[in-house]
Amino acid sequence: MLQYIESLGSTEAVAKSCHCTPWSASEFGSNSVMLRMQLLPARFIKPRAIPSRPASSALPSSSSSPAGATTTLEDVAADHEGLAKVVLKKGKTQVFKNGNPMVYSGAVDRIIGRPPPKTGDAVLVTDGSERPIGWGMYNSVSMFCVRLMQLEEEATRDPSYVLNMEKLLEARLDAAVDLRRSMGLPSDDTNIYRLVNSEGDRLSGLIVDVFGDVAVIASSAAWIEKYKQEIEFLVGRVRNVNHIKWRPSTDILKEEGLEISDQGDPGSSSCPGRVKVMENGICYLISLEGQKTGFYADQRESRHLISSISRDRRVLDVCCYSGGFALNAASGGAKDVIGIDSSSPALELAKENIQLNKLDPGRISFLREDATEFMKGAAARNESWDVVILDPPKLAPRRKVLQSASGMYRNLNSLAMQITKRGGLLMTCSCSGAMTQSGLFLSVLQGAASMAGRRITVLRQAGVACDHPIDPSYLEGAYLTNFLLRVL
């Protein structure tokens, strides 16, 4: 299979790419066939290839069930001595049976287990009658006390990785690779993509973005930190991935009960600080120390749209970061492009990206400005653009600040509409999950149009790119809203 490394020279090179101890000839013998077996796709690799855990985490022998008999989750759980049960309250079960993976503490009636489970342990989740509905990873301090990994129906259908995180990780990573390949990622003109999107790939709390030959792993759950070695190993086998950078979300992990340093992972020391990548034929120099994982792959399809509608137009990209929309506009034939951002490091990258793409610096420029002040000044000068992109940072990180954030979104968009030519186009975005999930963003935009003395029509409503799958039973995973408006 092409999604995995086809050849990697020495065992030391393989180990370096995976941050593992090099395999010794005494362990596998001198026959190179044994090494090749270690590089086959996950589904063809023997379980011993994955860093092992204590035997208690392994599946029971198939001999424990009669031939042809159906093995249920309860059957497998019975063979795991000391496995704790998290029993749900009456009336709280259906939402989790429907697929929501986040079992919050308020839904739990009691926990059965002596000794009680520890953070990172696998537990059985049951209804009030102690009938299993699934299993997942426990956390003793988080508001989400269990992240469900597999439901009863799936466990019965395929018990091969029930209560076995190593095998489950292998299967889910394998499925994630196959899904991206089915969508044409990576391709000859795009080597930036999201490999794992948390709940959307049924690995709650885990994000993996691939930038060329570097995979950036963002961890925001305690179980991920526990299985860090296994995750790095599996991601390290994905084709073309030669470096891995581990980026723990320290603030979220504190809520998970972990104190993780944000000073960087010693195992990431071999990663370059910056990497050259390509998206839809446009080259970017990105910083792996930048915002999020280093680049916003979620806007890929919207950036491509800007490229297709910018010919011979004046374009303004507000909150441009490293220049994604602006570069697409210039590559699409815009006659004049300006990018605005308040971050000097981001703008340095944006300016280097002009040269990287051999664009005419007379047609595209980047300025360090406050977004609000720049738009106010432009409106006072009656300056306007044919196409305006407004993609501000997250203004509503939590629902409790949604009201105040709505006012900020309204004010920013009112200014953006004032500097969009009548009949021109405004692409405006919100990356705040609280705003997207509230469904209020369009109402906020209508209020902004009224403030600006303009009318708007919606030409397109979009969200994340197709490599960012969303589980409909966990809509909290939906965070990005992108509207293309005609401003009249």
PAPASE-813824 format. One record per residue (C-alpha): z negated, y negated, x negated; residue in three letters. Coordinates in nm, 2 decimals, decimal comma. Layout:
> up_north_east_res
> Z_Y_X_ALA
...
This chain:
> up_north_east_res
> 0,00_0,00_0,00_MET
> 0,10_-0,34_-0,13_LEU
> -0,21_-0,53_-0,02_GLN
> -0,41_-0,38_-0,31_TYR
> -0,37_-0,42_-0,68_ILE
> -0,09_-0,20_-0,80_GLU
> -0,17_-0,20_-1,16_SER
> -0,44_-0,36_-1,37_LEU
> -0,42_-0,23_-1,73_GLY
> -0,76_-0,14_-1,87_SER
> -1,08_-0,04_-1,69_THR
> -1,24_-0,36_-1,84_GLU
> -0,98_-0,57_-1,67_ALA
> -1,04_-0,40_-1,34_VAL
> -1,41_-0,45_-1,38_ALA
> -1,37_-0,81_-1,47_LYS
> -1,17_-0,88_-1,16_SER
> -1,44_-0,72_-0,94_CYS
> -1,75_-0,84_-1,14_HIS
> -1,85_-0,47_-1,19_CYS
> -1,96_-0,28_-1,49_THR
> -1,66_-0,13_-1,66_PRO
> -1,60_0,24_-1,58_TRP
> -1,65_0,47_-1,87_SER
> -1,41_0,74_-1,97_ALA
> -1,70_0,99_-1,96_SER
> -1,75_0,91_-1,59_GLU
> -1,40_0,97_-1,48_PHE
> -1,23_1,15_-1,77_GLY
> -0,94_1,03_-1,98_SER
> -0,67_1,12_-1,73_ASN
> -0,52_0,79_-1,61_SER
> -0,46_0,95_-1,27_VAL
> -0,83_0,91_-1,20_MET
> -0,81_0,54_-1,27_LEU
> -0,51_0,50_-1,03_ARG
> -0,71_0,68_-0,76_MET
> -0,97_0,41_-0,79_GLN
> -0,70_0,14_-0,72_LEU
> -0,56_0,30_-0,40_LEU
> -0,61_0,13_-0,07_PRO
> -0,97_0,15_0,07_ALA
> -0,88_0,42_0,32_ARG
> -0,77_0,65_0,03_PHE
> -1,06_0,59_-0,20_ILE
> -1,35_0,84_-0,21_LYS
> -1,68_0,70_-0,10_PRO
> -1,82_0,72_-0,46_ARG
> -1,59_0,44_-0,56_ALA
> -1,80_0,19_-0,37_ILE
> -2,13_0,08_-0,53_PRO
> -2,37_0,32_-0,38_SER
> -2,70_0,26_-0,19_ARG
> -2,99_0,50_-0,14_PRO
> -2,90_0,82_0,04_ALA
> -3,09_0,71_0,35_SER
> -2,80_0,48_0,44_SER
> -2,55_0,76_0,44_ALA
> -2,41_0,94_0,74_LEU
> -2,56_1,27_0,84_PRO
> -2,35_1,58_0,76_SER
> -2,08_1,67_1,02_SER
> -2,24_2,01_1,02_SER
> -2,52_1,87_1,23_SER
> -2,29_1,86_1,54_SER
> -2,11_2,16_1,69_PRO
> -1,74_2,17_1,63_ALA
> -1,55_1,97_1,89_GLY
> -1,86_1,80_2,02_ALA
> -1,87_1,43_2,08_THR
> -2,11_1,25_1,85_THR
> -2,28_0,95_2,01_THR
> -2,46_0,67_1,85_LEU
> -2,79_0,82_1,97_GLU
> -2,70_1,15_1,80_ASP
> -2,64_0,97_1,47_VAL
> -2,95_0,76_1,50_ALA
> -3,16_1,07_1,56_ALA
> -3,08_1,18_1,21_ASP
> -3,20_0,85_1,05_HIS
> -3,57_0,89_1,01_GLU
> -3,76_0,56_1,05_GLY
> -3,47_0,37_1,22_LEU
> -3,62_0,09_1,42_ALA
> -3,51_0,00_1,77_LYS
> -3,47_-0,35_1,90_VAL
> -3,52_-0,33_2,28_VAL
> -3,36_-0,60_2,49_LEU
> -3,52_-0,77_2,80_LYS
> -3,40_-0,67_3,14_LYS
> -3,09_-0,87_3,24_GLY
> -3,01_-0,97_2,88_LYS
> -2,80_-0,67_2,79_THR
> -2,45_-0,73_2,94_GLN
> -2,36_-1,03_2,72_VAL
> -2,40_-0,81_2,41_PHE
> -2,23_-0,51_2,57_LYS
> -1,94_-0,75_2,63_ASN
> -1,91_-0,81_2,26_GLY
> -2,13_-1,11_2,16_ASN
> -2,26_-1,00_1,82_PRO
> -2,55_-1,25_1,79_MET
> -2,87_-1,11_1,94_VAL
> -3,10_-1,41_1,97_TYR
> -3,48_-1,36_1,96_SER
> -3,53_-1,47_2,32_GLY
> -3,33_-1,17_2,44_ALA
> -3,56_-0,92_2,27_VAL
> -3,84_-0,75_2,46_ASP
> -4,00_-0,55_2,18_ARG
> -3,93_-0,38_1,85_ILE
> -4,02_-0,02_1,80_ILE
> -4,07_0,10_1,44_GLY
> -4,34_0,18_1,20_ARG
> -4,32_0,02_0,95_PRO
> -4,14_-0,27_1,13_PRO
> -3,78_-0,34_1,00_PRO
> -3,72_-0,58_0,72_LYS
> -3,45_-0,84_0,69_THR
> -3,13_-0,67_0,60_GLY
> -3,22_-0,33_0,75_ASP
> -2,98_-0,16_1,00_ALA
> -3,14_-0,13_1,34_VAL
> -3,05_0,03_1,68_LEU
> -3,02_-0,22_1,97_VAL
> -3,10_-0,07_2,31_THR
> -3,13_-0,18_2,67_ASP
> -3,47_-0,19_2,84_GLY
> -3,46_0,18_2,90_SER
> -3,40_0,24_2,53_GLU
> -3,04_0,35_2,58_ARG
> -2,84_0,24_2,27_PRO
> -2,58_-0,03_2,32_ILE
> -2,50_-0,07_1,95_GLY
> -2,64_-0,12_1,60_TRP
> -2,66_-0,41_1,36_GLY
> -2,83_-0,59_1,08_MET
> -3,18_-0,72_1,14_TYR
> -3,34_-1,05_1,04_ASN
> -3,71_-1,10_1,08_SER
> -3,71_-1,49_1,06_VAL
> -3,37_-1,60_1,20_SER
> -3,32_-1,72_1,56_MET
> -3,05_-1,45_1,56_PHE
> -3,27_-1,14_1,50_CYS
> -2,97_-0,89_1,50_VAL
> -2,60_-0,93_1,41_ARG
> -2,43_-0,65_1,60_LEU
> -2,19_-0,45_1,38_MET
> -2,07_-0,18_1,62_GLN
> -2,11_-0,11_1,99_LEU
> -2,19_0,23_2,15_GLU
> -1,84_0,29_2,28_GLU
> -1,68_0,23_1,94_GLU
> -1,94_0,44_1,76_ALA
> -1,87_0,73_1,99_THR
> -1,50_0,70_1,95_ARG
> -1,52_0,67_1,57_ASP
> -1,86_0,77_1,43_PRO
> -1,73_0,78_1,07_SER
> -1,92_0,46_0,97_TYR
> -2,21_0,45_1,22_VAL
> -2,52_0,30_1,05_LEU
> -2,33_0,29_0,72_ASN
> -2,26_-0,06_0,60_MET
> -2,07_0,04_0,30_GLU
> -1,81_0,23_0,50_LYS
> -1,81_-0,03_0,78_LEU
> -1,74_-0,31_0,52_LEU
> -1,45_-0,10_0,38_GLU
> -1,30_-0,04_0,72_ALA
> -1,33_-0,41_0,83_ARG
> -1,19_-0,55_0,51_LEU
> -0,91_-0,31_0,53_ASP
> -0,83_-0,42_0,89_ALA
> -0,85_-0,79_0,78_ALA
> -0,59_-0,73_0,51_VAL
> -0,36_-0,55_0,74_ASP
> -0,39_-0,82_1,01_LEU
> -0,30_-1,10_0,76_ARG
> -0,01_-0,90_0,63_ARG
> 0,12_-0,85_0,99_SER
> 0,12_-1,23_1,01_MET
> 0,32_-1,27_0,69_GLY
> 0,03_-1,38_0,47_LEU
> 0,05_-1,42_0,18_PRO
> 0,42_-1,50_0,15_SER
> 0,66_-1,64_-0,10_ASP
> 0,59_-2,00_0,01_ASP
> 0,22_-1,96_0,11_THR
> -0,07_-1,81_-0,09_ASN
> -0,35_-1,99_0,08_ILE
> -0,50_-1,80_0,37_TYR
> -0,83_-1,69_0,53_ARG
> -0,89_-1,32_0,47_LEU
> -1,21_-1,29_0,67_VAL
> -1,32_-1,52_0,95_ASN
> -1,67_-1,42_1,04_SER
> -1,71_-1,30_1,40_GLU
> -1,34_-1,31_1,45_GLY
> -1,31_-1,02_1,20_ASP
> -1,63_-0,86_1,32_ARG
> -1,83_-0,95_1,00_LEU
> -2,06_-1,21_1,13_SER
> -2,15_-1,48_0,87_GLY
> -1,89_-1,38_0,62_LEU
> -1,59_-1,61_0,53_ILE
> -1,33_-1,52_0,26_VAL
> -1,06_-1,77_0,17_ASP
> -0,79_-1,67_-0,07_VAL
> -0,64_-1,94_-0,30_PHE
> -0,37_-1,79_-0,51_GLY
> -0,55_-1,53_-0,73_ASP
> -0,90_-1,66_-0,64_VAL
> -1,10_-1,54_-0,35_ALA
> -1,38_-1,77_-0,24_VAL
> -1,66_-1,59_-0,05_ILE
> -1,88_-1,80_0,17_ALA
> -2,21_-1,64_0,27_SER
> -2,42_-1,76_0,56_SER
> -2,62_-1,45_0,66_ALA
> -2,90_-1,25_0,49_ALA
> -2,72_-0,92_0,53_TRP
> -2,42_-1,06_0,33_ILE
> -2,65_-1,14_0,04_GLU
> -2,79_-0,79_0,05_LYS
> -2,44_-0,64_0,03_TYR
> -2,30_-0,89_-0,21_LYS
> -2,20_-0,63_-0,47_GLN
> -2,01_-0,42_-0,22_GLU
> -1,83_-0,72_-0,07_ILE
> -1,72_-0,85_-0,41_GLU
> -1,60_-0,50_-0,51_PHE
> -1,39_-0,47_-0,19_LEU
> -1,25_-0,82_-0,20_VAL
> -1,17_-0,77_-0,57_GLY
> -0,93_-0,49_-0,49_ARG
> -0,71_-0,71_-0,26_VAL
> -0,37_-0,75_-0,41_ARG
> -0,33_-1,05_-0,65_ASN
> -0,70_-1,14_-0,64_VAL
> -0,81_-1,17_-1,00_ASN
> -1,12_-1,40_-0,96_HIS
> -1,40_-1,42_-0,71_ILE
> -1,62_-1,72_-0,64_LYS
> -1,94_-1,67_-0,44_TRP
> -2,04_-1,98_-0,24_ARG
> -2,37_-1,93_-0,05_PRO
> -2,43_-2,17_0,24_SER
> -2,78_-2,26_0,12_THR
> -2,89_-2,46_0,42_ASP
> -2,79_-2,19_0,67_ILE
> -2,94_-1,92_0,45_LEU
> -3,27_-2,11_0,45_LYS
> -3,27_-2,05_0,83_GLU
> -3,21_-1,69_0,75_GLU
> -3,53_-1,68_0,54_GLY
> -3,35_-1,69_0,20_LEU
> -3,40_-1,94_-0,08_GLU
> -3,06_-1,93_-0,26_ILE
> -2,97_-2,16_-0,55_SER
> -2,66_-2,37_-0,50_ASP
> -2,61_-2,40_-0,88_GLN
> -2,34_-2,14_-0,87_GLY
> -2,32_-1,77_-0,93_ASP
> -2,32_-1,65_-1,29_PRO
> -2,05_-1,39_-1,19_GLY
> -1,82_-1,68_-1,09_SER
> -1,82_-1,83_-1,44_SER
> -1,48_-1,68_-1,51_SER
> -1,33_-1,86_-1,21_CYS
> -1,12_-2,17_-1,29_PRO
> -1,27_-2,50_-1,15_GLY
> -0,94_-2,59_-1,00_ARG
> -0,64_-2,38_-0,90_VAL
> -0,28_-2,45_-0,81_LYS
> -0,17_-2,31_-0,48_VAL
> 0,11_-2,33_-0,23_MET
> 0,13_-2,37_0,15_GLU
> 0,46_-2,38_0,34_ASN
> 0,64_-2,46_0,01_GLY
> 0,41_-2,76_-0,08_ILE
> 0,20_-2,73_-0,39_CYS
> -0,17_-2,83_-0,40_TYR
> -0,42_-2,86_-0,68_LEU
> -0,75_-2,78_-0,52_ILE
> -1,11_-2,79_-0,65_SER
> -1,32_-2,49_-0,59_LEU
> -1,62_-2,71_-0,60_GLU
> -1,48_-2,93_-0,31_GLY
> -1,56_-2,93_0,05_GLN
> -1,61_-2,60_0,24_LYS
> -1,44_-2,33_0,03_THR
> -1,21_-2,59_-0,13_GLY
> -0,93_-2,64_0,12_PHE
> -0,88_-2,65_0,49_TYR
> -0,65_-2,36_0,56_ALA
> -0,72_-2,39_0,93_ASP
> -0,48_-2,68_0,97_GLN
> -0,18_-2,51_0,82_ARG
> 0,03_-2,50_1,13_GLU
> -0,05_-2,86_1,22_SER
> 0,04_-2,98_0,87_ARG
> 0,38_-2,80_0,91_HIS
> 0,44_-2,98_1,24_LEU
> 0,38_-3,32_1,07_ILE
> 0,64_-3,23_0,82_SER
> 0,89_-3,16_1,10_SER
> 0,83_-3,49_1,29_ILE
> 0,80_-3,74_1,01_SER
> 1,16_-3,81_0,89_ARG
> 1,23_-4,18_0,85_ASP
> 0,89_-4,27_0,99_ARG
> 0,60_-4,47_0,86_ARG
> 0,30_-4,24_0,84_VAL
> -0,07_-4,31_0,80_LEU
> -0,31_-4,02_0,72_ASP
> -0,68_-4,13_0,78_VAL
> -0,95_-3,91_0,62_CYS
> -0,68_-3,74_0,42_CYS
> -0,90_-3,55_0,17_TYR
> -0,67_-3,41_-0,09_SER
> -0,36_-3,53_0,10_GLY
> -0,25_-3,23_0,31_GLY
> -0,10_-3,41_0,60_PHE
> 0,03_-3,70_0,39_ALA
> 0,21_-3,47_0,15_LEU
> 0,37_-3,28_0,44_ASN
> 0,49_-3,61_0,59_ALA
> 0,64_-3,72_0,26_ALA
> 0,81_-3,38_0,20_SER
> 0,94_-3,40_0,56_GLY
> 1,13_-3,72_0,48_GLY
> 0,89_-4,00_0,59_ALA
> 1,00_-4,33_0,45_LYS
> 0,65_-4,45_0,38_ASP
> 0,32_-4,26_0,37_VAL
> -0,04_-4,39_0,31_ILE
> -0,34_-4,17_0,28_GLY
> -0,70_-4,31_0,33_ILE
> -1,02_-4,14_0,22_ASP
> -1,36_-4,25_0,09_SER
> -1,39_-3,97_-0,17_SER
> -1,28_-4,05_-0,52_SER
> -1,26_-3,69_-0,64_PRO
> -1,05_-3,59_-0,33_ALA
> -0,81_-3,88_-0,39_LEU
> -0,77_-3,79_-0,76_GLU
> -0,65_-3,45_-0,64_LEU
> -0,42_-3,61_-0,38_ALA
> -0,26_-3,83_-0,65_LYS
> -0,21_-3,53_-0,88_GLU
> -0,05_-3,35_-0,58_ASN
> 0,22_-3,63_-0,56_ILE
> 0,33_-3,54_-0,92_GLN
> 0,29_-3,17_-0,86_LEU
> 0,55_-3,19_-0,57_ASN
> 0,77_-3,44_-0,76_LYS
> 0,75_-3,69_-0,47_LEU
> 0,85_-4,05_-0,51_ASP
> 0,53_-4,25_-0,57_PRO
> 0,70_-4,55_-0,42_GLY
> 0,70_-4,37_-0,08_ARG
> 0,35_-4,21_-0,08_ILE
> 0,02_-4,36_-0,20_SER
> -0,35_-4,29_-0,15_PHE
> -0,62_-4,55_-0,12_LEU
> -1,00_-4,53_-0,14_ARG
> -1,11_-4,70_0,18_GLU
> -1,37_-4,66_0,46_ASP
> -1,17_-4,53_0,76_ALA
> -1,32_-4,76_1,01_THR
> -1,29_-5,07_0,80_GLU
> -0,93_-5,00_0,70_PHE
> -0,83_-4,95_1,07_MET
> -1,01_-5,26_1,18_LYS
> -0,83_-5,46_0,91_GLY
> -0,49_-5,31_1,00_ALA
> -0,55_-5,39_1,37_ALA
> -0,64_-5,75_1,28_ALA
> -0,32_-5,78_1,09_ARG
> -0,12_-5,63_1,38_ASN
> -0,01_-5,36_1,14_GLU
> 0,11_-5,03_1,29_SER
> 0,26_-4,69_1,20_TRP
> 0,50_-4,45_1,38_ASP
> 0,28_-4,15_1,31_VAL
> -0,10_-4,16_1,26_VAL
> -0,32_-3,86_1,17_ILE
> -0,69_-3,89_1,22_LEU
> -0,89_-3,59_1,09_ASP
> -1,25_-3,71_1,04_PRO
> -1,54_-3,49_0,90_PRO
> -1,77_-3,30_1,14_LYS
> -1,95_-3,57_1,34_LEU
> -2,14_-3,34_1,58_ALA
> -2,29_-3,05_1,37_PRO
> -2,52_-2,97_1,66_ARG
> -2,52_-3,01_2,04_ARG
> -2,82_-3,24_2,03_LYS
> -2,61_-3,51_1,86_VAL
> -2,30_-3,46_2,08_LEU
> -2,36_-3,78_2,28_GLN
> -2,39_-4,00_1,98_SER
> -2,10_-3,82_1,81_ALA
> -1,88_-3,88_2,12_SER
> -1,93_-4,25_2,08_GLY
> -1,82_-4,23_1,71_MET
> -1,51_-4,02_1,81_TYR
> -1,43_-4,27_2,08_ARG
> -1,45_-4,57_1,85_ASN
> -1,25_-4,41_1,57_LEU
> -0,97_-4,30_1,81_ASN
> -0,96_-4,63_1,98_SER
> -0,89_-4,80_1,64_LEU
> -0,63_-4,53_1,56_ALA
> -0,45_-4,59_1,89_MET
> -0,44_-4,96_1,83_GLN
> -0,26_-4,91_1,50_ILE
> -0,01_-4,66_1,64_THR
> 0,31_-4,81_1,75_LYS
> 0,37_-4,80_2,12_ARG
> 0,57_-4,49_2,18_GLY
> 0,44_-4,35_1,85_GLY
> 0,25_-4,04_1,78_LEU
> -0,12_-3,98_1,71_LEU
> -0,25_-3,65_1,58_MET
> -0,62_-3,65_1,62_THR
> -0,87_-3,38_1,54_CYS
> -1,23_-3,27_1,58_SER
> -1,38_-3,00_1,36_CYS
> -1,71_-3,02_1,54_SER
> -1,79_-2,69_1,71_GLY
> -2,02_-2,87_1,96_ALA
> -1,74_-3,10_2,06_MET
> -1,47_-2,83_2,09_THR
> -1,70_-2,60_2,29_GLN
> -1,80_-2,88_2,52_SER
> -1,44_-2,93_2,63_GLY
> -1,51_-3,31_2,63_LEU
> -1,27_-3,42_2,35_PHE
> -0,98_-3,51_2,58_LEU
> -1,22_-3,71_2,80_SER
> -1,34_-3,89_2,49_VAL
> -0,97_-3,96_2,40_LEU
> -0,91_-4,10_2,74_GLN
> -1,20_-4,33_2,70_GLY
> -1,07_-4,44_2,36_ALA
> -0,73_-4,52_2,51_ALA
> -0,90_-4,74_2,78_SER
> -1,09_-4,92_2,50_MET
> -0,77_-4,98_2,31_ALA
> -0,57_-5,09_2,61_GLY
> -0,33_-4,80_2,57_ARG
> -0,21_-4,50_2,77_ARG
> -0,18_-4,15_2,62_ILE
> 0,01_-3,83_2,71_THR
> -0,07_-3,49_2,55_VAL
> 0,23_-3,34_2,37_LEU
> 0,04_-3,05_2,21_ARG
> -0,31_-2,90_2,20_GLN
> -0,40_-2,67_1,92_ALA
> -0,68_-2,51_1,72_GLY
> -0,71_-2,31_1,40_VAL
> -0,42_-2,13_1,23_ALA
> -0,35_-1,77_1,32_CYS
> -0,54_-1,63_1,02_ASP
> -0,86_-1,76_1,18_HIS
> -0,91_-1,52_1,46_PRO
> -1,17_-1,60_1,73_ILE
> -1,37_-1,34_1,93_ASP
> -1,35_-1,45_2,30_PRO
> -1,70_-1,30_2,35_SER
> -1,83_-1,54_2,09_TYR
> -1,67_-1,88_2,16_LEU
> -1,92_-2,05_1,93_GLU
> -1,67_-1,95_1,67_GLY
> -1,42_-2,20_1,81_ALA
> -1,47_-2,53_1,63_TYR
> -1,13_-2,71_1,57_LEU
> -0,94_-2,91_1,83_THR
> -0,61_-3,08_1,75_ASN
> -0,43_-3,30_1,99_PHE
> -0,08_-3,45_1,94_LEU
> -0,06_-3,76_2,16_LEU
> 0,21_-4,00_2,25_ARG
> 0,05_-4,35_2,26_VAL
> 0,20_-4,60_2,50_LEU
